[in-house]
Amino acid sequence: MGTFLVTGASYGMGHAVATRLLERENLVISLSRTNPMFDAGATHRWYPFNLGKAGVKNLHVARMQKDVVAFSGICINVAVQEREKSQWSRQQIEKHLNVNCLGHAQLFMQMYEHGLVGPRCSIVVLDSFLGDSGSDWAVAYAMSKAALKAFFKSVYKRYSEKLDLSVYFVQPGRVETPGNPVRELADGEPGFQKPEGVAEVITDLLENPKQEQKSIDLFKDT
Ligand SMILES: NC(=O)c1ccc[n+]([C@@H]2O[C@H](COP(=O)([O-])OP(=O)(O)OC[C@H]3O[C@@H](n4cnc5c(N)ncnc54)[C@H](OP(=O)(O)O)[C@@H]3O)[C@@H](O)[C@H]2O)c1
């Protein structure tokens, strides 16, 4: 039994990961703006938290310290992708960078400074191939995913020996979630996966880290 942090467990993939971790009798702390869809049972704590708002300072971390000695795993899941608007503006780039990358970087550093990153900790980052390839329509999202990956690669370089860290970048392929609702796809386009299948892989990486940094492409690897 471990203690895990999942960002954005109110719905979508984070919800599937938190549900699976709770089924396996772990303690789960989740952060999001709205309440998760599951009952906050004895082994789950939810803190309202907006990753896009700077200056939240230590409030959430100080509260977490009441429930947690240190995390054995952290799932970096929250991301915004505004599809309905052009992302080719400074405002959109800032919004995506704030929520998807800077909020998580600030949260991780605060947790580290407060001793909440456990001595053997697995970090799973929900990654996107758009961060590697770039995108002509989701430029702000692609930039923020690339920056997030660079941040956690740097974390691995800086802390892996001291902390016995593992960092996994999981590219899940197209997954059926409120953020990416099922729609008709052109012939030959890869279809939607269920979040529960992805959650099973992520839970295994969180519970059984191998002291490594690794990128995993679930679309290619399954
Ligand atoms: N779905 C896909 O096809 C796909 C493909 C590749 C990669 N991914 C990656 O997988 C991850 C999860 O995707 P998803 O489709 O499950 O997303 P989603 O359905 O949009 O869920 C996002 C979660 O993040 C929370 N959230 C959003 N903005 C937030 C904020 N400012 N502060 C705190 N929490 C916030 C939401 O809760 P609240 O609204 O309650 O805050 C929700 O729990 C993302 O990193 C995404 O880039 C997804």
The ligand as a Gaussian input file, in Angstrom:
#p B3LYP/6-31G(d) Opt

LIG

0 1
 N       -7.519000      12.224000     -23.846000
 C       -6.582000      12.043000     -24.786000
 O       -6.855000      11.606000     -25.910000
 C       -5.127000      12.349000     -24.477000
 C       -4.160000      12.058000     -25.446000
 C       -2.824000      12.350000     -25.159000
 C       -2.477000      12.884000     -23.936000
 N       -3.442000      13.160000     -23.032000
 C       -3.041000      13.754000     -21.742000
 O       -3.634000      13.031000     -20.668000
 C       -3.952000      13.907000     -19.585000
 C       -5.389000      13.777000     -19.177000
 O       -6.212000      14.062000     -20.273000
 P       -7.799000      13.959000     -20.195000
 O       -8.265000      13.820000     -21.597000
 O       -8.208000      12.971000     -19.159000
 O       -8.196000      15.437000     -19.686000
 P       -9.614000      15.983000     -19.191000
 O      -10.695000      15.004000     -19.548000
 O       -9.730000      17.367000     -19.775000
 O       -9.432000      16.067000     -17.586000
 C       -8.627000      17.041000     -17.061000
 C       -8.567000      16.990000     -15.539000
 O       -7.766000      18.101000     -15.164000
 C       -8.459000      18.960000     -14.261000
 N       -8.096000      20.358000     -14.549000
 C       -8.248000      21.043000     -15.695000
 N       -7.790000      22.303000     -15.553000
 C       -7.326000      22.394000     -14.288000
 C       -6.722000      23.437000     -13.531000
 N       -6.521000      24.663000     -14.058000
 N       -6.334000      23.198000     -12.264000
 C       -6.546000      21.989000     -11.697000
 N       -7.125000      20.964000     -12.347000
 C       -7.504000      21.163000     -13.627000
 C       -9.934000      18.679000     -14.538000
 O      -10.697000      18.912000     -13.336000
 P      -11.430000      20.288000     -12.983000
 O      -12.109000      20.752000     -14.239000
 O      -12.345000      19.853000     -11.884000
 O      -10.359000      21.202000     -12.487000
 C       -9.911000      17.177000     -14.846000
 O       -9.944000      16.442000     -13.640000
 C       -3.549000      15.310000     -20.080000
 O       -2.258000      15.600000     -19.628000
 C       -3.539000      15.178000     -21.591000
 O       -2.673000      16.115000     -22.214000
 C       -4.757000      12.919000     -23.256000

